[in-house]
Amino acid sequence: MAKQDLAIKVLQQVVKLPVVKVNREKFLVEKFSKELDKRDIAKLLEQGPPSLLPQETLDRVARSCIKDNVLRASGTSVLAGLPGGILMALTIPTDVAQFYAFSLKLAQELGYIYGFNDLWASRNDLSEEAKNTLLLYLGVMLGVNGAGALLRSGGVTVAKHVMTTVPQKAVAKAGWYPILKKVMKIFGVTLTRRGLAKGMGKAIPILGGVISGGLTYATMKPMGERLQKELSKLVNYSEVQYQNDMAIIRKETEVIEAD
């Protein structure tokens, strides 16, 4: 099976795990209701936290989410008690499935903190656009060049902070496919026992093994921090920053196509 096909298949399986699905409205109210007046909650849900809160607050809440998810992932089995059909459908080891389940949960939470729309708009399934957004989240976490720039610029999911004066659709058409294809390839490589250790070890500076019998604090924490750092650049996103992201996307696309 091609690495890209494996990545898509595993993503489709992992997102079915209950822990992965994050209720955007419930999450935002839980994290920010104490920071705001009750009359601001409607705006919070409609426009996102960046419309109401300073970057310092957003970054603080994001760091707290990283800590909570990493600790929970390290000591909790989300696969225990699930219907046997789900477990039988998984084509990867359960510890790896659990690792990516928590990674995707954390990624969604960070995305919502920095203003992204609800990925579960249908409430039942993910759209193609939502799946691509999750892949970009993973791409950033795994250190794929260009993934952060594409995520910010709105190549897949248009963030509210992106400049409306720039022809985003043209950029997306030119850049999203090559970068997403690279993300899927790298993600696919990490989904083998040997590839997981090799891929993660290259992307994340840790000591010792990456995943051995379960999730490790040292693996997920830097992945979450990498995504948080890239998403935080959306706060006060300017046209200058947008053009910088476009340059990154164009350069990475050229590199990928040359290979």
N, C-alpha and C positions, 0 to 999 in steps of 0.2 A: 504494500500500500504506500502511495506517495506520501511524503511528509505533510503536504498541504491537506490532503484528504484525511489523514489521521487527525490533524489538528481540528478540522471542522467536525469530525465525528465525535471526538472527545468533548469538544465544547458543547455540542448538542446534548451530550449525555450529562455532563456536569451541571449545566444550567437547570436540569430537572431536579436536582437535589434541593430540598426545601430551604436550606440555609442560604442559598445563593440569591434568592429573590428578595430584594430590598424594597419595602414600601416607602416611596419617596416622601410622601406627605407625613406619614407617621414618624419617619426618621428625622426630618427637618424640624418638626414640632418638638420632638424629644430633645434634640440637641440645641435648639436656639430659642425656645419659648422663654427661658429664664433671662435671655439677653435682650428681649424685646417686649414692648407693650402688646397687649392682646389685640389691639386694633391693627398692629403691623403683621399679624400672622397671615392674613389673606395675601398681602404683598409678598411675604416670604415665600409662600407656596406658588404664587403666580410668576414671580420674577427671579426668585432664588436669593440665597444669603448675600451674595456680593452687592445686591441692590440696597442693602440696609446696613451692612456691618463692615467694619474696617478689616484690612488684611490681617492685622495682628490677631483679631478674634477668629477669623477663618482658619488661620494657620494653627492656632492653639487647639481648636476643636478637631482639626484634621490630625494633628499629632496624637491627640487623645484617642481617636478612632483607630489609628495605627497600633497604638499600645494595646487597646482592648482586644482587637481582633487577633493580634499576634499571640497574646497570652491565652485567649480562648482557643485558638487553633492548636496551640502547643499542648493543651491539656484536655481537649474535648474530642470525642468521636461523634461526628455528625452522621456517620453511616450506620451506627448502631440502631437497630429497631426499624430500619427502613424496609419496605416490601422487598422480598427476595428478587422480584423481577428487575428492580432498578439495579441491584448489585450485580445480578447476572449479566445485565446489559453492558456494564462497564468493561472496557477492553484494556484498562490500565489498572495497576495495583491500587488497592483501597487507600493506602497512605498518600499516593499521588493524587487520587481523585479528591481526597479531603483537602490536600494542600491547595489545589486550584479552586475548590469550592470556596474556601475562605479568602483566597486571593481575589476572586471575582466579587465576592461580597464587599470586601474592603475597597476595591476599585470603584464600585458603584457609589459607595458612601462618599468617597473623596470627590467623585464627579459631581454629586449632588451638592456638596459643600461649596464647590466653586462654580455652580450655576448651570450645570447640565440638566436637560429635560429628563422626564421619567422614561426609562427604557422599557417599562412594562405598561405602556399605554393601553394595550389591549387587555391587560390583566391576566391573560391566559398564556400568551406565547410571545416570543421575541420577534420583532420584525427583522428583516435583513439589515437594515440600518443599525438597529440596536446590537445585533450580533457583531457587526463590523466595529462598532464602538467598543464592545467588550474586547475584541481582538486588539484594538489599538491600546486599550488600557494595559493588556498583557504585554504588548510590544514595548511600551514605555517601561513597565516593570522589569522586563528582561533586557533592557538597554539597547533596543533596536534603534539605530540612527533614523531620524526623521519622523518617528512615531509621535513624539511629543509635539512637534511642529504641526503635523497633520491634524492631530487631535485638537490643538488650540485654534487652528485656522478655520476650522469648520469643514474640513474636507469630507467628513462623514456626518457628524452631528453638529449643526451650526449653533455654537454657543451664543448666548445673548450679548456677549462682550465684543464680538467680532465686528469690524467696521462694515457698515452696510453699503459703503460707497465702492467697495472693491468687488470685482467680478469673481466671487468665490467658486461658482459652478465650473468655470473654466479651469481654475486651479485644481479643483477636486478631480475633475475628469482626467487631468494630466498626471496627477500625483498619487491619488489614493490607491489605485490598483497595484502598482509596483511595490509600494511600501507594505500594503496589507499582505501581498503575496510573500514578501520577505518575512513578515511577522509570523505567518502561518508556517513557513518553512522552519524557522528557528523554534517556534513552539512545538512543532512536530518532532524536531530533533530532541527536545528536552523530555519527550514522553516515553523514551526508552530508558531502561535502568542505567545503562552506560551513558547514553546521551544526556540524561537528566543531570547526572553528576558533572559531566563535562561542560554542558551548557550553562548550568547554574554557577559552577565554579568559576567560569570565565566571566560571567556577568556580575557576580557578587563576591566581594573580597571577604571570604570567611575562612575560618580555620576548621580543618577536619571535613567530615562528610556533610553532604547537603541534606539529604533525607535518608534516614536510616531507622526503619521501623516506625516512622511517624513524622510529624512536622517539627521543625526546629525554629526556635526564636531567631537565630542568626540568619536564617534564609529569608523569611517573609518581611522582617523589619526593614532591611535596606531596599527591598522591592517596593514596599509601601512608601518609603521616604523618597524614592526616585520619582514615583508617580505624583506624590504631593508637591514636590519641587517644581515639576513641569506644569501642573495644573495651577499652581499659585501664580504663575506668570500671567494668567488670565485676568487677575485683578488689575484694574486700570489699564487694560490692554489697549495699546495705542497703534496707530497706523505704522509707526516706525517698527514696533515689535512684530506687527503683522508682516511687513515686508521682509524682515529678518527671517521669519518662519518660512516665507515663500522661497527665499534663497536656499534655506536648508532643504526644503522639499525638492526643489529643482536639482540641487547638487546630488542629493541621495538618489533621486530617480535616474540621473545620468550614470551614477556608479552602478546601480542595479542593472540597468539595461546594458551597460558595457560588459558586465559579467555574463 
